[in-house]
Amino acid sequence: MDPLQQASLARAKAALDVLSSSAGAADRARAHAFIELGFTTLVTPPHELPGALSQHANELVRKAAAHATDDGWSTGDAEALAASYVASIAELSLLDQIKRYAAVLPVGQRRALVASGSTASTVTEGELKVVRRLEQNFSDVEPAKAAAIIVLTHELVNAVGGAGMRLFERELAASISAATNRAVLDMLVDSNTIEVDATGDPLGDLRAGLQAAGPSMGYVVAAPAGDVADLATRVENRGGMGVRGGTFTPGIEVVAVDDLAGIHVIPASRLALFDAGLELRSARHASVNMADSPTGPSTVVSLWQSGSLGILAERAFHLAGGAEIAVVGGTS
């Protein structure tokens, strides 16, 4: 490569880096605006919310509220903020990792026709090419809804130095990803799930699950937190994933799911996905079942009587396809 070509290549790379950096900054700004919109929804009485959003210090929040209806989520601006926020926590979400490889259906599509087939027959030039063994599957697209509620006391909401806002941000990501992951597994794991005996080693279990799950352009793996931490320390981790998941190696995305039994391997490219997006709704006067531990008994608590505020996060989606997932060391 001569010096002029090298200079042109360097300028092109620099331009791409600038564009990539600008796009990333814009996505981060929209994701943060969604958090601010949610926190404002949490702390503001419903009758005062339109005014609070329209006068918000964040320009993106004001823009999203400018043409909002009563629920605040019927505008493209609000949906764009939600989409950027979902993308920012994608490494924690089975649904969003599956979306990287699955066939994504358009929003609003209620019925889907999937047809596929192939032929290896040799035919004369100009003759008809016949597709054999054509399979057609009709399926109603009925979305499931994963819901998570975040509850904070008035004292936490009004904590000095923005501590309440930071706590809300952390709990929002944790609760949305946990609810969505559980809903995804409930949808995919059934009596047809392939069960594989554990090998006693997380890497061996992963390999056994990949073999049992069958061919795919990409796999999404739900695994117990301890197994994910183990895999993150292996030399085979060429994707740089951390203790909560990420890319283990190109084509294998891992997500840590707490309290999960066994490694679940999902052949993601053989699935179809419908995603209706994420919405937040105020729940200031709701009564919520609360428990001291995930397995302990719950008690109905009134948010209003206990001096607390709540917000409900809902995500609607649907998964379909002919692929069966493989569970190693667990049961379906």
N, C-alpha and C positions, 0 to 999 in steps of 0.2 A: 504494500500500500504506500503510495507516494505521500509527501507532506500535505498536499492540498486535500487529498482524500481524508487523511487523518484529521485535518482541521475541520472539514465538513462533518465528519463523524462526531467529533468532540462537541461542535455547536449543536448538532441534532440531539445528542445525549443530554446536554445541558438544558435544552428546551423541554425535552420530555420530563426531566427531573423537576423543572419548575412547574410544569402542568400537573404532574403527579402530586407535588407538594401542595399546590393551590387547591386541587380537588380534595385532598385529604383534610386540609384545614377547613374547607367548606363543610365537609361531612361532620367533622368534629364540632363545628359551631352549631349545626342543625341538631346534632345529638344532645348537646348541652342545652339548647333552647327547649327541646322536648322535656328534659328534666326540670327546667325552670317552669315550664308550662304546667307540668304535673304537680310540682310543689305549690305553685300558686293556687291550683285547683284544690289541693289538700287544705290549705290554710284559709281560704276565702269562702265566706258564706255564699251559697248558690245565687242569691239575688244580687250580690255585689260582684260576682265573677266576671260578667261581660265588661264592666268598667275597669276592673283590675287588670284584665288581659289587654284591653285596648290602650291602657296607659302604662304598660309594663316597660321597664328600662331596656329590655332586650328587643331590638328591632324585629327579629324573626318571630318572636312571640306576638308582637303587635300585628305583624303582617298576617299570621295565622288566624288571629282573632278578628281581623277586619271584616271578613265575609262569612264568619262562622254562624251557624244556626244555634238553636237552643242547646244542643248537645255538644257543640264546639268541635265536632269531628267530621263535618260534612264538607270540608274544603280540601282542595289539593295541597294547600300549604301545610295544614296540620298533618295530613297523611305523609307528606315528605319528611317532616320532623320525626314522626314515628318510625318511618322506614330507616332513617339515618341512625336513630337510636338502636333499633333492632340490629342493624349491621354492626354497631359498636360493641354489642355483647354476643356476636355470632359464635365465638369460640365456646361459649357456655351452653349453646343451644343445639340440640339434635336436629330440630326442624331446619334451622338455617344452614347447618352443615349438609343435610340431605339435599337442600335446595341447590347446592353447588353442582350436583350431578343429575338430579331428577328432572323429568319433563314437567315444567311449570305450566299449569293451566291458567288461562286468563280469568281475572276476577269477574264474577257474575255468571260464569258458565255453569249451568245447572246439570247438563247431561254431557257425557263425553263418550266418544267412539275412538277406540284404539285399534288400529289394524296393522298387522305386520306379517311379513313373509319373505321368502327368498327362494331362488332356484339356482342350481348349478348346471342345468341342462345346456347342451350345446345345440344351437339352432342356426339355420342358414341365414345369411345376411338378408334383411328385409322381412323375415318372418316374425310372427308374434312372439313376444317373450312372455312365457306363462309363469305366474307366481303360484307355487304349490303350497299346500297346507296353510292357507290363509286363515288366520284366527281373528275373530271380531268379538270384542267384549263391550257390552253396554253397562254403564254404571251411573247411578244417580250420585251427584256430588253433594253430599250432605255434610257440611262442615261440623267438626267438633269444636268445642269452645273450652279453652284452658283459662281458668280464672285464678287470680291471686289478689289478696288484699294486704295492704300495708297499713298498720295502725301505729300512730305515735301520740304520746300525750302532749297536751298543750305546752308543758314545760320544755320538752324536747324540741318541739316545733319552733319555739321562741328562744332557743338557746343562743347565746352570744357567739359571735365569730363565725356564724354560718355552720355550726356543728350540726344543727338539725337538718340543714340542707344536705350535708355530706352523708349523714346517716340515712336519709331518705334515698339518696342516689344509690348507696350500697344495697339497701334492702330491696329497692325496686329491681335491680339487676338480678339479685339472688332469687326473689320470689317469682319473677316472670320466667326465668330459665328453669327453675325447679318445676313449676306447674306445667310448662310446655313440654319438658322432657318426660314427665310422667304421663301426660296425655299421648305423646307420640308412642311410647312403649306400650301403653294400654291398647292403642289402635293396631299396632303391628304384631304383638305377641298373642298368639292364639293356639288352638289345638294342633295346627299344622306346623308350628315352629319346630325347626330342626334342633334336637337336643344332642349335645356332644359331651362326652366325659371330660372332666378336667384333667390336665396333665400335671398339675402341681406347680406350674411355673407360668406367670402372666404372659411372657413372650410365647411360650409353647401353646398356651390357650388361645392367644391371638392368631397364631398361625393355623391352628386346628379350626378355628371359626372361619377364617378366610377360605380355607379349602372346602368346608362344608357349605358355605353360603352360595357357592357357585360363581360364575363369571359376572363381572361388573366393571364399568369404567371407573368406578370409585366406590370406596366403602366408608361408612360411618360407623364408628364403634362406640357403644355405651359401655362403660366399665366402672367398677367400684373405685372409689377414690384411692385406696391403697394400691390397686393394680396400676392405675394411671401414674401414680408417683413412681412406682417401680419401673414402668416402661420409659418414663421421662429420663431416668438415669442410665439407660442402656446405650451402648455404642451404636445400636441399630436405629436410634432416634435421629435420623438425618434431617428431619423437618424442623427440629428445634422446639418441639412442644414442651410445655411446662407441666407442673404438677396437677393442673386442672384441665389439661388437654391441649389440643392444637393438632398440627400436622405431624404425625409420627414419621411418615415417609410419603413422598408424593403419591396421592391416590388413597391414602388412609388417614382419615380424620378421627380423632379420639376426643370424647367428651366424658368428663368425670360426672357420675351420677351417684350421689350419696345414698346409702342404704340399699344399693342394688346388689342382687345375688347373681354372680356370673357375668361373663363378658358377652355382650350382645353385638353381633356383627350384622350390619344392614347393607345389602347390595343396592346402593342408593340409585344407580343409573337405571335400574329396572323398576323404579317407582314413578308415579305421577303425583304431583303436589299442587294443591290449591291453597293459597294464603290470602285471607281477607284482611290481614293487618292487625295492628295493635291499637286499642283504645283505652283511655283512662276515664273513670267516672267517680264523682264524689260519693262518699258513703258516710257522711257526717252523723246521720241519725240511725245507722244500721245497728242491728244486734248481731254479734259475732260469736261463734263457738271458739273458745280459747282453751288451750291446754298447756300445762307446764312442760310437757315433753311430747314428742311425736307419737308415743305409744300410750300416753296417759289419758285418763278420762277428761272430757271437755265440759266447759260450763258456758252457758249463754251470757254474754256480757253486753250491756248497752253502751255504745261509744259515748253517747251524750251524757249518761249518768256517771260514767267513769272519767269524764273530762278528757276524752281522747278524740282524735280525728282519724279518719280512714279514707283510703282511696282504693278503688277496685280497678285492677288491670285485666283486660280481657283480650284474648287472641284467638281468632277463629281460623281453622284450617282443615284440610282433608288430605289424606294420603291413600293412594290406591295403586294396585299393580299386581303382577303375577309372581313376584319374588317372595320367598319365605326367608326370614332371618334365622341366623344360627345362634343358639345360646350355649355357651361353654361353661360347664360347672354350675348351671342354674337349672330352673325348671320353668316350662311355659304354663 
